[in-house]
Structures are given as C-alpha cells and as structure tokens.
Amino acid sequence: MSLMMAVLVGGWMSGQLLHQGNFVAAQSAFETVALPQLPVGVDQAVFNRPVARFDPNRPSELVIINRTGLPLEYGFTDPRRAVFEFPPEETLRLSNYRIPNCMAINTPMLAPVQYLVSVDPMNVITVEVRLVNDVSGDHCLDLQATGAIFVN
C-alpha cells in the first residue's frame, strides 16, 4: 500500500499521471530515442559499431605491435587454424590473408589485452596490443568483407 501511495504522490508531483474515469495510472517518463549515426570508432561500446575501416578491394597489410611485455600468440580462424608466437616489444607484419577473417591475438597465459586499431591511407591495418586491467579484454580482430573491423 505504501509503495502505491509513493507512486501516486510521485506521479502527481511530476505531472506524469493519466486520469481515466475512476482509475489513475502512472505514465512512463522515458521516451525511446534513436541512436545517432556516429563516425567509426567514436563509441566502441555500442554493439555493432566498427572500430575502423579498410578497403577490402585493395591489398592490405596487417601490422601487430606487441606492447604487453609478454609473448603473444596469434592465429587466423580460417581453415589453416595454425597458432604462432612472437616475442614482447616486437612488430609483426602480415599480408596475403583471406578476407573475411578473424585473428585471435592473446598472451599464452591469457592475461587480458586490448587492441588499439588504426588504418592508414596505404591500407595498413595497425593493431597495438597492450595489457589492460579488465576481466575479459579483447580476443579477436574481425576483418569483414565490407571493410569493417570489429574487436570482439
């Protein structure tokens, strides 16, 4: 009963009540608003927004910079599925990979990492891998046929 009184008093004070005959109902104060179309990478927390874009119709190069202080394991999820390792503070350059494709980049001990992704005008995709203080971290760089790059 006290909860119902609180809703009615709060609704009356905010002007959010609907009167219909002998019944009074609270009207929601929230409205649904469409999300704005933000540029690529502006808000990476929103689901399905790419972190960067490359031109899938031109040759591209993938550059991975290991800034973790630990060795990294990497591998594409295409049919080869081979896993390779490279040492800390090294830079790896790859070309001639299939698109679409996902590349997993992790530390062997699964310490959480974050990918900082950028694409230059020469269609070079640079991924700087750093350790983060996060529970999950990043696991896969998703290169899509449309040129969109997602981090999962």
N, C-alpha and C positions, 0 to 999 in steps of 0.2 A: 504494500500500500504506500509506503513512504517513497519507494522508487517511482511509482506512478505519479505521486504528487510532485516529486522533483522534476520529472519530465514535463508535466503540465506547467509548473511555475517557470521553469527554464524556457519552455517554448513560448509562454505568454510574454515573458520579458524580452525575448529576442524577436518576437513577432513571427515565429515560424510555426504557428498552429493553423490548421484547417478546420473550419467550423462547418459541419454538415448535420443539420437538424439537431438532434439531441446528443450527437457524438462529436468528440473533439479528438483529432489525430495529429501527431507531430509530423511536420514536413521536414524532409531531409534538407540540411543546409548545404550539402555538397552538390556540385554540378559536374557532369562529365565533360572534360575539355580535351580536344585532340592534341596530341603531342606535336610541337613544331618540327619542321624538317631542318635539322641542324647539319652543318657540314660534317664530313667524315672525321672521326676521331674526337669530336668536341665532347661528347658524353659517352664514354665507352661502357658505362654501367647499364645503359639501356640495351635490352635484348635486341639482337639482330642489327646492330649498327656496326659497320666495318671500322677497323682501326686505321686502315689505309687502303689505297687502291693502286694497282699496277696495270699496265697494258698487256693483256694476255695475247695480243696479236703480234707483239714484238718479242725478240729474245730478251730474257731477263736473267739476272744473276741474283743469287741468294747469299748474303753475307751474314754470318753469325759471329758475334763478338762475345767471348766468354769473359764476363766481368764478375764471376762468382767467387773466384779464389779456389774453386774446386774443379775437378774434371767434369766434363759434360758428356752425356750420351745423347745421340740423335739418330733419327731414322725416319724415313718416309713410310706412310701406311699403304703405299701402293703394293702391287704383288711381290716386290723384292723383299720387303719387310726386314732387311738387314739392319743391325744396330751397330753404330760406330762410336768411338770415343775420341775426344780431343781435350788437350790439357788446359789448365786455367790460364787466363790472360792471352789466349791465342785467338786468331781470327781465321775462320773457315770460309772458303769461297766455293759455291756450288753453281753449276749450270747444267743444262740438258736434263731437266727433271720434268716429269709429267704434270700437266695441269688439267683438271683439278687434282689436288693432292693435299695431304696433311702431313706435317712434320712434327714429330714429338721431340722435344728438347727438355731433358731433365738431368739432374745430378744422379749418380748411381745410388746415393743414399736417400734419394727423394726429398732433399731439402727444398722448400718452396722457392720457386723462381718467378720472376716477372719478365715479360718480353716487352721491350720498347721498340716499336716498329716504325720505320720510315721508308719512303720510296723517293728516289731522286729522279730528275728528268731523264737520266740514261736508263731508266727501268731497273735500277739496282735496289733490291729489297734488303734493307739492313735491319737485323734483329739483334739488339743489345740485350743480353741475358744477365740479370742481376738477382742476387738473393733478396728475399723480402721476408718481413715478419708477418706472415699471413698463414692461415691454416691450410688453404688449398693451393694458392699460386696458379700459375699458368702451366698448361700441359701440352697444348698442340697449336701449331700455326696452320690455319686452314686457308689454303690458296685456292680460290674458286675460279671457275671458268669465266665468270663475268669480270674478273679482275679485282673483286672484293677480297680483302684479307681480314679474317676474323681470328681472334685469340680465344681459345677455349681452355 
